[in-house]
Amino acid sequence: MKISQRLQYINQMIINDYEHIWDCCCDHGLLGAALLKRNAAKQIHFVDVVPNLMQQLEHKLMRFYPKHTIKSDESDWQVHCTDVGQLNLAEKQQRQLVIIAGVGGDLTIELVKQIVERHPEHNLEFILCPVHHIYKVRMAMQQLGLGLINEHLMQENQRFYEVLHLSSKSLTPIGPVGTMMWGADQQLDSHYLESTLMHYQRIAKGLAKAQLSASQQAEQTFVEQVIADYQRLTPQLKTA
């Protein structure tokens, strides 16, 4: 199966030497298979909670990457049918990368939170590419004590994606609306900023017309803050 541009880019981002890479919520395992093919780590882990998907994936891996043929300088693989948040990672001294891509922002936050809490002494790296609520994800990752290694803005099939590479050891703060990802493609930047602002302004307009409960008032305050943060980017991008 053809790998998407989004997964191709994540694959290309992984240039460091890792002992373990965990492809979480892996679905059909396309990203993990690409990593396995180029021996990106000593061990590639495929993780998802759907039993029939994982059974099919394991059968394919056994067919194309049989265990008995794997050489010492090639990637080994393992399939885990489990809740990502309940993962038991490898030993803390081993360099590990956890990838969570293609799921919603709230689920991404919850999974990362559980992994971090279960492994407080690990030097963790994450690559995250949620499909919604990236502002909330960024703020939550700040609160979990993660720092920025790299970030990238891309578009595929008329949808925008932010890809975040984070680490528990990085001292570079995670900006709520991004820092490193702006400037590579001014047209893409402009379209993304305009689309994002329009989305939150529609939400703000709907809230302004309603009789708000306490939770909706909190949402209104949050949305106003998001709009203000993105609006501050506008003059910067125009002069870039």
C-alpha positions in Angstrom: 0.0 0.0 0.0 1.2 3.5 -0.8 2.3 5.5 2.1 0.8 9.0 2.5 2.9 12.2 2.2 2.3 12.9 5.9 3.7 9.5 6.9 6.6 9.9 4.3 7.6 13.1 6.0 7.5 11.6 9.5 9.7 8.8 8.1 12.2 11.3 6.7 12.3 13.2 10.0 13.7 10.2 11.8 17.4 10.4 11.3 18.8 9.7 14.8 19.9 6.3 16.1 17.2 4.7 18.2 17.1 1.4 19.8 13.3 1.3 19.9 10.7 3.1 17.7 7.1 2.7 18.8 4.6 3.3 15.9 1.5 3.8 18.0 -2.1 3.7 16.7 -0.4 2.2 13.7 -3.5 1.1 11.8 -2.2 -1.0 8.9 1.5 -0.4 9.9 2.5 1.6 6.8 4.9 3.9 8.7 6.4 1.2 10.8 6.9 -0.9 7.7 8.8 2.0 6.0 11.0 2.3 9.1 11.6 -1.4 9.2 12.5 -1.5 5.5 15.3 1.1 6.1 16.5 -0.3 9.5 15.6 2.9 11.3 16.0 1.3 14.8 17.1 -2.0 16.4 13.5 -2.7 17.2 10.3 -1.4 15.5 7.2 -1.8 17.5 3.7 -1.8 16.0 1.0 -0.8 18.5 -2.7 -0.7 18.1 -5.7 -1.8 20.1 -7.7 -3.4 17.3 -7.2 -7.2 17.4 -8.0 -8.1 13.8 -5.8 -5.3 12.3 -2.9 -6.4 14.4 -3.4 -10.1 13.5 -3.4 -9.2 9.8 -0.3 -7.0 10.3 1.6 -9.7 12.1 0.9 -12.2 9.3 2.2 -9.7 6.7 5.3 -9.0 8.8 6.0 -12.7 9.2 5.7 -13.1 5.4 7.9 -10.2 4.3 10.2 -9.9 7.3 10.4 -13.5 8.8 12.1 -13.5 12.2 14.6 -16.2 11.3 16.1 -14.2 8.4 16.7 -11.0 10.3 20.4 -10.2 10.5 22.2 -8.5 13.4 22.4 -5.2 11.6 18.8 -5.2 10.5 15.7 -4.0 12.4 13.7 -6.6 14.3 10.0 -6.1 14.9 7.3 -6.7 17.5 3.5 -6.4 17.4 1.6 -5.2 20.4 -2.2 -5.3 20.6 -2.7 -3.0 23.5 -3.9 0.4 24.7 -1.0 2.8 23.8 -1.4 4.5 27.2 -0.6 1.2 28.9 2.6 0.5 27.0 5.6 -0.7 28.9 8.6 0.8 27.2 12.1 -0.6 27.1 14.7 0.1 29.7 15.2 3.8 30.5 18.8 3.9 29.3 17.8 3.0 25.8 17.0 5.7 23.3 13.4 5.5 22.3 11.0 7.3 20.0 7.2 7.2 20.3 5.1 8.2 17.3 1.5 9.0 17.6 -0.1 10.3 14.3 -3.5 10.4 12.8 -5.6 10.6 15.9 -7.5 13.4 17.5 -5.8 16.0 19.7 -7.6 15.0 23.0 -6.6 11.4 22.5 -3.1 12.4 21.7 -2.8 14.4 24.9 -4.2 11.5 27.0 -1.9 8.9 25.5 1.3 11.1 25.9 0.2 11.9 29.4 -0.1 8.3 30.4 3.2 7.3 28.7 5.1 10.1 30.5 3.5 9.3 33.9 4.3 5.6 33.5 7.9 6.3 32.6 9.1 9.2 34.7 12.8 8.4 34.5 12.9 7.7 30.8 14.5 10.1 28.2 11.5 10.1 25.9 11.1 11.5 22.4 7.8 11.9 20.6 6.7 12.6 17.1 3.1 13.8 17.2 0.8 14.6 14.3 -2.7 15.0 15.6 -5.6 15.7 13.2 -7.4 18.2 15.4 -6.9 20.7 18.3 -3.1 21.3 17.8 -3.2 24.4 20.0 -4.5 22.3 22.9 -1.9 19.6 22.2 0.9 22.2 22.3 -0.2 23.7 25.6 -0.6 20.2 27.1 2.9 19.1 26.0 4.3 22.2 27.7 2.5 21.3 30.9 4.0 17.7 30.7 7.5 19.2 30.6 8.3 18.4 27.0 10.5 20.6 24.8 10.8 21.2 21.1 13.3 19.5 18.8 11.6 20.3 15.5 8.3 21.1 13.9 6.9 21.2 10.4 3.7 22.5 8.7 2.4 20.5 5.7 -0.7 20.1 3.6 -2.1 16.9 2.2 -5.4 16.4 0.4 -6.5 20.0 1.3 -5.9 19.4 5.0 -3.2 21.0 7.1 -1.0 19.1 9.5 1.6 20.1 12.1 4.2 17.6 12.9 6.0 18.0 16.3 9.2 16.3 17.4 9.5 16.7 21.1 11.8 15.5 23.9 11.7 15.3 27.7 15.3 16.6 27.6 14.9 19.5 25.2 15.0 23.0 26.8 13.5 24.7 23.8 9.9 25.8 24.7 7.0 24.6 22.6 5.3 27.7 21.2 1.5 27.6 21.4 1.2 28.6 17.7 4.6 27.3 16.5 8.0 28.9 16.0 10.3 26.8 13.8 7.6 25.7 11.3 6.9 29.2 9.8 8.8 30.6 6.9 9.6 27.6 4.7 6.6 28.3 2.4 5.0 31.7 2.7 1.9 30.7 0.6 1.3 27.6 2.8 1.9 29.7 5.9 -0.6 32.3 4.8 -3.3 29.8 3.8 -2.9 27.9 7.1 -3.1 31.0 9.2 -6.1 32.3 7.4 -7.9 28.9 7.7 -7.1 28.5 11.4 -8.2 32.0 12.2 -11.5 31.6 10.3 -12.2 28.4 12.2 -11.7 29.9 15.6 -13.6 33.1 14.7 -16.6 31.0 13.7 -16.5 29.3 17.0 -16.2 32.7 18.8 -19.1 34.1 16.8 -21.3 31.2 17.8 -20.4 31.5 21.5 -21.1 35.2 21.4 -24.7 34.6 20.4 -25.4 32.1 23.2 -26.3 32.2 26.8 -23.1 30.6 28.2 -22.7 28.1 30.9 -19.6 28.2 33.1 -17.9 25.6 30.9 -18.8 27.6 27.7 -17.5 30.8 29.3 -14.2 29.0 29.8 -14.2 27.8 26.2 -14.9 31.4 25.1 -11.9 32.7 27.0 -9.8 29.9 25.5 -10.9 30.6 21.9 -10.2 34.4 22.4 -6.7 33.5 23.5 -6.1 31.3 20.5 -7.3 34.0 18.1 -5.1 36.6 19.8 -2.0 34.3 19.6 -2.5 33.5 15.9 -3.3 37.2 15.0 0.1 38.1 16.5 1.7 36.0 13.7 0.1 37.9 10.9 2.5 40.9 10.7 5.5 38.5 11.1 4.5 36.4 8.2 3.8 39.3 5.9 7.4 40.6 6.5 9.1 37.2 6.2 
